[in-house]
Amino acid sequence: MSGCVSKETAQEGDTVFILYRGTLDDGTVFDQNVNGERPPLEVVLGQHEVIPGFENAIYGMSVNETKNVRIAPEDAYLYDPDAVVPFDRAEVESVLENLEIGQTVTYLGLYQGYIVEITDDVIVVDFNSPLVGQYLNFEITISEITKAK
């Protein structure tokens, strides 16, 4: 037999470490970890830890393989009407000043959203991703695969 080398590929249940750059169609970089400032993204395939289009692109890739994918909005961030949340204006104003529509706010130190409505009684904040409805382009490189046991 010739020196045939088999490459292991990313499959369901595997833990995959990924370097990536995400851009919009106009070239704007919205997220990346290829510049060395952040470690590789760790994803367990099949656990739905990332958007569907990104996870689907990883299946079948091998270590050091790079793939460019364009993800349609329906396979990326979906709009969730439950992520638009009203808050009591008096409570919000006790924490934040000079409130305006479009202002970015953080809730519980975890959730980032923006103010979409201000009334006499209520401040409405939309916590949906700003990437909802957009095509997303990713350059994905697998740096390591830990096979499922």
Buried (B, 14 or more C-beta within 10 A) or exposed (E): EEEEEEEEBBBEEBBBBBBBBBBEEEEEEBEBBBEEEEEBBEBBBEEEEBBBBBBBBBBEBEBEBEBEBEBEBEBBBBEEEEBBBEBEBEEBEEEBEEEEEEBEBEEEEEEEBBBBEBEEEBBBBBBBBEBBEBBBBBBBBBEEBEEEE
